[in-house]
């Protein structure tokens, strides 16, 4: 995330804590937009794109649970589309790794 922040700061994307909705609870760097027993929506709205991360927990029975993550992005302009193109390959690595880490006892 540090590398991402250094790279995108010149383009006006939010990178600092004070930019990230300080009045909202956060999980990691992302503000929590809504939360229920089995679902949490995190996200940011920026000049270039809006981002949402939906994390859902499903009870499978027998003490087992399934955690899923869905990422939604709405680019607003060419810079948002370019950013999305650059970060998408990393998301395909980072999100499954984060979920695997969350699954460890």
N, C-alpha and C positions, 0 to 999 in steps of 0.2 A: 504494500500500500504506500510505503514511503516513496518508492520509485515512481509509482503512478502519480502521486501528488506533485512530485518535482516536475514530471513531464507535462502534466495538464495545467499547472498553475498559470503559465503564460497565456493560455487560451480562455481563462476566466471560469474554469470549472471549480466547484466548491472543493476545498482541500483542508481548511482549518476548522477546528472545533467550533469556533464562533460562527462559522458559515452554516453549520449543520443543525439548525433548529435547536438551539440550546434549551428551549423551554420544554422539549419533548424528552421522554425517557429514551435511552439508546441501548442497543445491543451491539457491541463492537462499535463501529463508527456510524452505524445507520440508525436514524430515528425510528422509533416504533410508532406507526401510524394507527394501528388497531391491533387488538389482542383479545382472543377468547380462549376457552379451555384447550382447544386443540389446534388453534390457528393463530399465526402472527403475521402481520403485514408490516414490513419495514420499507423505507424508501426516501427518496430525495427528488425534489423538482429543481431543475437548473435551467439556465438560459438555453442550453443546447439539447438537453434531453430530460425526460422524466424517467425515474427508475423505481421499480417495485420488486421486492423479494417476498414471496409468499412461502412461509414454512408451515407445513401441516404435519400433525402427529395422528397416526391411525393405530388404534388398539387392534392387534391381531389375535388376541386371546393367548392363554397359556403363558402370560407374562411377557409376551413379545410385542414389540411396537415397530411401526414403520414410520420413518421420517422422510418427507419429500420436500424438495425446494423447487419453486418455479420462479424464474426471473422474467420480468416484463419490462421492456424499454420502449419508450416513444421518443424517437429523435425529432427535434424541431427544425433542424437545418443541416447544412452540409457538414458542419463541424461535429454535430451529434452523430451523424451517420458515419463519419470517418473514425471518430472515437470508438463507436460500437464495433466497427470492422476490426480495429486494432485489438480491442480487449476481448472479443468473443473467444478466440482460441485459448486465452488464459482462463476464462470462466469455465470452459469445458474441463479444465484440469483442477481449478481451485474449488469449485462447488462440490464435486464428488469427494475431494479430499477433506473438505470441511465436514461433510455429512459422515464420512467414515470416522473422522476424529470424534464427532459427537456421539457416535454409536459405541465407542469404547467405554467400558465401565470405569 
